[in-house]
C-alpha cells in the first residue's frame, strides 16, 4: 500500500456538508469542554489550516482535555506523549532496532507517526527532545538513520504547557514556538459553565463516553475546501502590514517571521470557512493576530520591566494599524460604497 503524503488531500465539500461536519466536531468537543466555544472553534481552525496548536495556561483548566476531545472526535490515529526530562528523541521519532531473525535493522516508528499527536507539558522535556519535533512539524516527515519517512495527513501536534511552574522546565526556543500556528489559553470558566461542569463531570468523565463524529477522510476534504477560500490582494497586503508592524515596533526586539504571515493567512481561511464564507475579511486577521503572532515575538528589556505582555503589544498594533480602505459592507454600514459597490476582497460571483 502506498503511504499517503501530507500534501495529498481529498476532494472539496459542498457548503452544507462542510458546515455540518465542522459543527458536529465542535458540538462533540463541547460535551467535554464547557463554555469555551470560541476556543474550541479556534482549535479546529488550526487543524483545518494544517497547523499545530500550543495550549498554555494554569493547571486544571482543561488543556489536555481539549486536546484529547479534539483527537477523539475524529476517527483517526492518535498518540499521546508525556514529556519528561528523561524522554529521548528516539521515543518521539522512532528508532532502528536490530532484528536477530533477519540479521538486519528495522525501523520502529515513534509517537509522531499518528494523525494527531498530543504532547503533554512539552516544556518539561530537554531541548534535545523538543528539537525532535522540528522536522515533523514543518515538513511532515521524519528522518532516522538517513532514511526519510513521510507522515500522513491530517497531521497535527497539540502541545500543552504550564507557564507558572518553571522549576525543572526548559522554555521552548524561538524556532520551536514559531512552528506552532497558534497559542491559546483556556481561561477559567464562568459560573454557569462551572456549574454545568459539576453536573456533567461530577460522577463520570464525559471524555470516556465521547465517540468520533468524523474521520481522517472527511478532515482531508475539509482541509481541501479551506485551501480554496479566496484571499484578495488587499487582505494579503493587510496581513503583511500586520506582521511588518511587529518587526518595526519599538517595544519588540524580535518580530514575527514570514512563516507567521503564511500561518496567519492559512488560519484566516479556516476561520472564514467555519463562519460560512468563501472569502477572508480583514476582521478575520484582526481576530487571529494575538493567538497567531504573540508567541512568536520577543519584547525588549524595557517592555519586560514595564510588564507589557506580547498579547498587549500585538493588540495595540492591531488597533493602530489602519484597515484596508474598503471593507465588507453590512446592513448597518452607512459609508458610501466603492466604485462597483463590492468590497475589493470579496470574490466575483458567477
Steps between C-alpha positions, in 0.01 A plus 500: 500500500633842408531730799308823461717808530399816682426692180240254370151600611150406397245676283305813582190492717181694418420785736224314687712189552798707615288684754335182625832318544675790676206576730476132595865502611454820701183372668669172585794673667264724696361191672830501689609866495232724651454863398803532271346508154744758361800302624364175358433658160849649490652159576302350213604789272867424572443136403331601173781750434746206515671656798595414857356626828668605825267515801655701782320558828496425871434146624150358515321709236466220242804533271553127458125431492460736203781325316359155577143602412608631161698183438214270599247692291686390189530130422870499419825393660586681823814477714568674831848589624561593862807721478745442784869587550606142423305474172731429205471628141469141379189461717342772288626428149575127513811286498668232291523170687711200406289195420668176603291293260559702184850617604410851394381826650129579486331830575255524787289816466480743788205687642492764222375241251136587561245744365469686831791515744420630848812622682427559868720759678742534210730736692593227748707314238861590423581724202642197319165321523304814415704539181388154388168662408649770277518299177165327532313820587639695205557240227258222598779246491748325730860414416663218697840354410496678166160363396204736464150385594196701393222575747134463410245778481340639700796549730479730799703547816302627799738591781421627848716683748464668837637858509500520881718219635837557334722281722634205305372627167672597175329796331427443133756679277388746236540247217267257678235759589501631143386161373182516705230668296317641801530523876179508698406517868200319641419749775273435795136412422218730605275399787231347277751293305667386822163401643426299184842341535418388855180339376657336196838400643402431861431129461676387183743653253310582176828458312467125552161502328609719208461342157648605168275707274745530211795317352829572329347490150242767587765716667708479183199625304450782749865599456466495121194725523681746728786523250257638241378792714563824312749757633509829310815704450379768744468240777840349418657845524326559832646174633846613392445839665402331827812286508725786387365711787639245747844527340500879528342535846735673749382271782615185316852376437377211283200526269295230332651292222379452140370163618269697732353686201430173325345339808290810567351479151444124515322525834290791372387278211391233747316750721322647199389152389373419849302824492336392173697732270712419195711814539713650778421831671752734663303441820611135489864610506431740785335229708790258438790745547551429872477116496710470182762772554543561875699186579748563215626842616743604772457828693788729586643519851319828562168350395559204731582733790177686429323161513360537151394164366537399138122463479455864601766618254340316207153626597630856501658454156172366364308802628754747361534343154245639252268254329474469122313794349189302399363244745221248475172689514213398723150629563626750758780645286407858402821584314480559124573191294808462284486526122322173431335466841703188576780462751832445321571173682161341442511246215306554183186294481419312178 
